[in-house]
Amino acid sequence: MKKAVNIIGAGLAGCEASYQLAKRGIPVNLFEMKPLKKSEAHHSDYYSELVCSNSLKSTNQTTSSGLLKKELELLDSLILKTAYETAVPAGDALAVDREMFSRMITEKISQNKMITVIHEEVSVLDEKSINLISTGPLTSQSLLEGLQNYTGKENLYFFDAAAPIVSFDSIDMSIAYKKSRYDKGEADYINCSMNREQYDQFYHTLISSETIELKDFEKKKIYEGCMPVEVMAKRGYDTLRFGPMKPVGLDDHAYAVVQLRQDNSAGTLYNIVGFQTNLKFGEQEKLIKMIPGLKNVKVERFGVMHKNSYLNAPQLLNSFSQFKVHPDLFAAGQLSGVEGYMESTMSGLACGINISRYYNQQPMITFPQETMTGALLSYISDSFKQNFQPINSNFGILMSLEKNSYQKNEKKQAYYNRAVEVMKKTIEAYSI
């Protein structure tokens, strides 16, 4: 029998990858430290435990999460199939009975003859085997220390302090403008100028906005390496005007300026500079839409701030989620830089497919960027990004449509239709 592939972590990504390899006749050693040891956020002994919500988001075709689910369905996802088998009423969202879902995944994985589950904590990788690390955002400290041999300390992040990301085509460029400070270099930033009255209203709304309550284990370190914009603002009325909203070198008449920086190679996404935050999502949206030029903006990812171990994927991984300088090592799930249940599932599924091809010395598959699968894998491996943060699925990362005259929902349906067609052709072309 051929040597088994080692998968570390029996979360959504690890279980999905294990299933994809097993169905292709490849033996798997699945390492899971539960029940011997649990992270601060885990409670159950079952695999694929849903730590936060029991919702896997919308199934609607006009949503990015609906599209991702359809692609996972086409690719025969174990996680998605089990989610439908354990679904509970939730409108057009897919929500599950949390315990039943995890228990069923555990049973399916444990009963698979190609998968050997080993209950132990891994801190040192077997360099003679193919390894997939899918240990999630709360990876154990011992494994993180071991990973530094492959990543370098500077490429392994421990806290997620992300600013909101918006879609470029929803920015009102008749109000916002492109310019660099003092006209140095190219106009790489989009600028949104505020007068004193606008800043005053924005500032007082910001300091009175509600934040998300952190867990005890997050409170200890969350502010060490970054400063939430709301905390910065509470230090004084002008703090932001001498920080991320300083108006110097731009509009001589502005009292404060919000800058947006390009976030992907295609220029379809921009992040709001210096606006890492722990505000509730509704509060964030209200504040963002107070910024001149962003009144009708589409927020593709809200700012988040919580404990979250993840790799600097653009520096470390290629589009197959394979380490660039360690080809026998792969990463999947939230550790690799995707955010969300279905995104982690997709990451594990794509890794499972490509590891099987790598194992059998076949060319690996670059999923097309017209698909949500391909767009996410491309985004996290895009070396353009200098300040990488994990991301959810969103239409802003897809390859642009040739036609631009769609109405809002028509455009999303067009993205969906194109992605499904391209994914079906990819499955057929590679006999996936």
BELKA-V290862 format. One record per residue. N is the residue number from 1. SS is DSSP state (@ for helix, = for strand, . for the rest). PHI is phi in whole degrees, -180 to 180 (NA if undefined). D_CENTER is the distance of its C-alpha to the mean C-alpha in Angstrom with 2 decimals. Layout:
# BELKA-V290862
n=[N,N]
ss=[SS,SS]
phi=[PHI,PHI]
d_center=[D_CENTER,D_CENTER]
This chain:
# BELKA-V290862
n=[1,2,3,4,5,6,7,8,9,10,11,12,13,14,15,16,17,18,19,20,21,22,23,24,25,26,27,28,29,30,31,32,33,34,35,36,37,38,39,40,41,42,43,44,45,46,47,48,49,50,51,52,53,54,55,56,57,58,59,60,61,62,63,64,65,66,67,68,69,70,71,72,73,74,75,76,77,78,79,80,81,82,83,84,85,86,87,88,89,90,91,92,93,94,95,96,97,98,99,100,101,102,103,104,105,106,107,108,109,110,111,112,113,114,115,116,117,118,119,120,121,122,123,124,125,126,127,128,129,130,131,132,133,134,135,136,137,138,139,140,141,142,143,144,145,146,147,148,149,150,151,152,153,154,155,156,157,158,159,160,161,162,163,164,165,166,167,168,169,170,171,172,173,174,175,176,177,178,179,180,181,182,183,184,185,186,187,188,189,190,191,192,193,194,195,196,197,198,199,200,201,202,203,204,205,206,207,208,209,210,211,212,213,214,215,216,217,218,219,220,221,222,223,224,225,226,227,228,229,230,231,232,233,234,235,236,237,238,239,240,241,242,243,244,245,246,247,248,249,250,251,252,253,254,255,256,257,258,259,260,261,262,263,264,265,266,267,268,269,270,271,272,273,274,275,276,277,278,279,280,281,282,283,284,285,286,287,288,289,290,291,292,293,294,295,296,297,298,299,300,301,302,303,304,305,306,307,308,309,310,311,312,313,314,315,316,317,318,319,320,321,322,323,324,325,326,327,328,329,330,331,332,333,334,335,336,337,338,339,340,341,342,343,344,345,346,347,348,349,350,351,352,353,354,355,356,357,358,359,360,361,362,363,364,365,366,367,368,369,370,371,372,373,374,375,376,377,378,379,380,381,382,383,384,385,386,387,388,389,390,391,392,393,394,395,396,397,398,399,400,401,402,403,404,405,406,407,408,409,410,411,412,413,414,415,416,417,418,419,420,421,422,423,424,425,426,427,428,429,430,431,432]
ss=[.,.,.,.,=,=,=,=,.,.,.,@,@,@,@,@,@,@,@,@,@,@,.,.,.,.,.,=,=,=,=,.,.,.,.,.,.,.,.,.,.,.,.,.,.,.,.,.,.,.,.,.,.,.,=,=,=,=,.,.,.,.,.,@,@,@,@,@,@,@,@,@,@,@,.,.,.,@,@,@,@,@,@,@,@,.,=,=,.,.,.,.,=,=,=,=,.,@,@,@,@,@,@,@,@,@,@,@,@,@,.,.,.,.,=,=,=,=,.,.,.,.,.,.,.,.,.,.,.,.,=,=,=,.,.,.,.,.,.,.,@,@,@,@,@,@,@,@,@,@,@,.,@,@,@,=,=,=,=,=,=,=,.,.,=,=,=,@,@,@,.,.,.,.,.,.,=,=,.,.,@,@,@,.,.,.,.,.,=,=,=,=,=,=,.,@,@,@,@,@,@,@,@,@,@,@,@,.,.,.,=,.,.,.,.,@,@,@,@,.,.,.,.,.,.,.,.,.,@,@,@,@,@,.,.,.,.,.,.,@,@,@,.,.,.,.,.,.,.,.,.,.,.,.,.,=,=,=,=,=,=,=,.,.,.,.,.,.,=,=,=,=,.,.,.,.,.,.,=,.,@,@,@,@,@,@,@,@,.,.,.,.,.,.,.,.,.,.,=,=,=,.,.,=,=,=,=,=,=,=,=,.,@,@,@,@,=,.,.,.,.,=,=,.,.,=,=,=,=,=,=,.,@,@,@,@,.,=,.,.,@,@,@,@,@,@,@,@,@,@,@,@,@,@,@,@,@,@,@,.,.,.,.,.,.,.,.,.,.,.,.,@,@,@,@,@,@,@,@,@,.,.,.,.,.,.,.,.,.,.,=,.,.,.,@,@,@,.,.,.,.,.,.,.,.,.,.,@,@,@,@,@,@,@,@,@,@,@,@,@,@,@,@,@,@,@,@,@,@,@,.,.]
phi=[NA,-65,-62,-76,-83,-92,-118,-105,111,-104,-84,-60,-67,-65,-69,-64,-63,-59,-63,-64,-70,-62,-68,-100,79,-106,-69,-130,-103,-101,-94,-141,-78,-72,-89,-65,-150,-125,-74,-64,-101,-95,-129,-86,-87,-77,-81,52,-67,-89,-76,-97,-73,-96,-96,-103,73,-69,-105,-64,-66,-92,-120,-65,-70,-66,-64,-61,-62,-63,-64,-65,-63,-63,-93,62,-80,-63,-64,-65,-59,-69,-62,-66,-71,-119,-69,-122,-58,-159,65,-91,-93,-100,-117,-127,-72,-55,-69,-63,-60,-66,-64,-68,-61,-59,-64,-65,-71,-66,-89,-78,-69,-88,-115,-106,-90,-120,-89,-159,-84,-101,-122,-125,-82,-80,-73,-93,-123,-79,-122,-120,-98,-139,-91,80,-72,-115,-57,-64,-62,-67,-71,-59,-65,-67,-66,-61,-66,-101,-108,80,-60,-73,-107,-125,-98,-117,-138,-95,-125,-106,-84,-63,-120,-125,-85,-62,-72,-103,-84,-82,-79,-81,-111,-76,-150,-94,-171,-100,-61,58,58,-84,70,-79,-79,-86,-113,-97,-117,-123,-85,-121,-86,-64,-64,-66,-65,-60,-66,-63,-61,-70,-67,-61,-73,-104,-78,-83,-105,-82,-74,-83,-73,-56,-73,-87,-62,-65,-128,-60,-100,-66,-107,-158,-128,-59,-60,-71,-70,-59,-63,-71,-82,157,-58,-98,-58,-67,-73,-107,-122,-67,-109,-66,-91,-68,75,-125,-93,-61,-99,-81,-91,-156,-136,-94,-109,-120,-118,-55,-114,-143,-61,-73,74,-90,-126,-133,-102,-88,-64,76,-106,-61,-155,-118,-73,-61,-60,-63,-67,-61,-62,-60,-67,-60,-76,-83,-78,-55,94,-117,-58,-113,-71,-98,-83,-88,-152,-80,-67,-138,-153,-160,-64,-164,-79,-156,-87,-79,-55,-59,-86,-108,-112,-97,-70,-94,62,-105,-63,-62,-107,-135,-63,-86,-120,-125,-134,-144,79,-67,-63,-84,113,-92,-130,119,-62,-72,-65,-65,-60,-58,-61,-66,-64,-63,-64,-59,-63,-74,-65,-63,-73,-63,-59,-95,58,-107,-61,-79,-103,-94,-66,-61,-74,-74,-96,-68,-59,-66,-66,-66,-66,-69,-61,-75,-109,-76,-69,-63,-75,-95,-123,-75,-134,-59,-144,-89,-65,-163,-67,-66,-94,-72,-59,-61,-76,-66,-92,-116,-99,-73,-73,-53,-72,-63,-65,-66,-65,-66,-59,-61,-61,-64,-62,-63,-63,-66,-65,-60,-66,-65,-59,-68,-65,-105,52,-71]
d_center=[36.36,33.67,31.67,28.67,25.02,23.64,20.38,19.52,17.88,18.61,15.50,13.93,12.84,16.17,18.32,17.05,17.60,20.94,22.05,21.33,23.31,26.03,26.72,27.33,29.86,28.05,28.67,25.89,26.18,23.44,23.47,22.62,23.93,24.42,27.04,28.51,25.85,23.05,20.39,21.04,18.86,20.06,23.40,23.98,25.28,23.64,20.73,17.34,18.04,16.08,16.09,15.13,16.00,17.76,16.33,14.08,14.31,16.63,18.47,19.97,20.14,19.60,16.04,12.88,12.31,15.95,15.64,12.95,15.37,18.24,16.91,16.33,19.83,21.29,19.96,21.48,18.66,20.27,17.65,17.90,21.66,22.04,20.10,22.66,25.43,24.65,23.69,25.22,26.15,23.43,24.45,22.20,19.25,18.92,19.65,21.15,23.78,21.64,24.38,25.65,22.30,21.72,25.41,25.51,22.64,24.56,27.77,26.52,25.10,28.19,30.61,29.28,31.97,29.75,27.46,28.91,27.12,27.97,27.58,27.31,25.07,24.28,24.54,25.98,24.81,27.50,27.77,30.05,27.48,24.24,21.49,17.96,16.11,13.79,14.63,11.51,10.89,14.65,16.01,19.78,21.41,23.68,21.08,19.21,22.64,23.30,20.13,21.39,24.05,21.56,19.19,21.51,20.96,19.56,16.52,15.42,13.89,14.77,13.65,10.72,12.71,10.82,12.99,12.65,11.99,14.65,15.94,18.93,21.18,21.27,22.60,26.40,27.59,31.15,30.34,27.60,28.59,27.52,29.22,28.88,30.78,34.46,33.69,32.75,31.02,29.19,27.91,24.26,23.44,23.78,25.98,26.72,30.06,31.36,34.99,36.17,36.29,32.72,31.49,33.64,32.22,28.60,29.36,31.12,28.49,25.80,27.85,28.69,25.21,23.88,21.19,19.09,21.08,19.65,20.52,23.46,21.78,19.28,22.21,23.89,21.70,19.22,21.38,22.57,20.44,19.51,21.17,19.79,21.42,23.30,24.78,25.80,27.46,29.49,31.12,33.14,33.50,33.27,30.59,27.90,30.59,31.05,27.35,24.40,26.69,29.74,31.67,33.53,34.01,32.71,34.55,37.84,38.14,34.75,34.62,30.88,28.16,24.41,22.75,19.69,18.41,17.15,13.46,13.65,16.72,17.69,18.03,16.55,14.14,15.43,14.35,17.07,18.56,19.19,17.85,15.56,16.57,16.92,18.56,18.19,16.28,19.67,21.19,18.56,19.18,22.90,22.90,20.90,23.35,26.22,25.44,27.85,26.36,23.33,25.34,23.85,20.44,17.43,14.55,11.31,9.21,11.42,11.99,11.32,13.37,13.55,14.14,11.18,12.12,9.99,11.41,12.11,10.97,12.82,15.89,15.83,14.47,15.78,14.60,15.70,13.39,16.82,17.90,19.94,22.88,22.72,22.67,23.29,20.06,16.67,13.32,11.05,8.64,6.63,9.28,8.38,5.20,2.71,2.81,6.25,9.50,9.97,6.84,8.02,11.41,11.00,10.01,13.07,15.17,14.82,15.55,18.45,19.90,19.78,21.05,23.86,24.80,24.67,26.76,29.27,29.36,28.14,26.06,22.34,20.60,18.49,17.04,18.09,15.93,17.71,15.65,12.13,11.84,13.28,11.51,7.95,9.87,11.81,9.31,8.05,11.81,13.26,15.83,16.57,14.03,15.92,13.79,10.28,7.54,3.85,2.76,4.12,7.14,9.94,13.36,13.27,11.65,14.33,17.60,20.00,22.74,26.23,27.70,26.61,29.08,27.23,27.16,23.81,23.61,25.50,22.93,20.08,22.50,23.27,19.68,19.64,23.06,22.42,19.25,21.18,24.17,22.42,20.67,24.12,25.75,23.30,23.98,27.67,27.80,26.32,27.80,24.49]
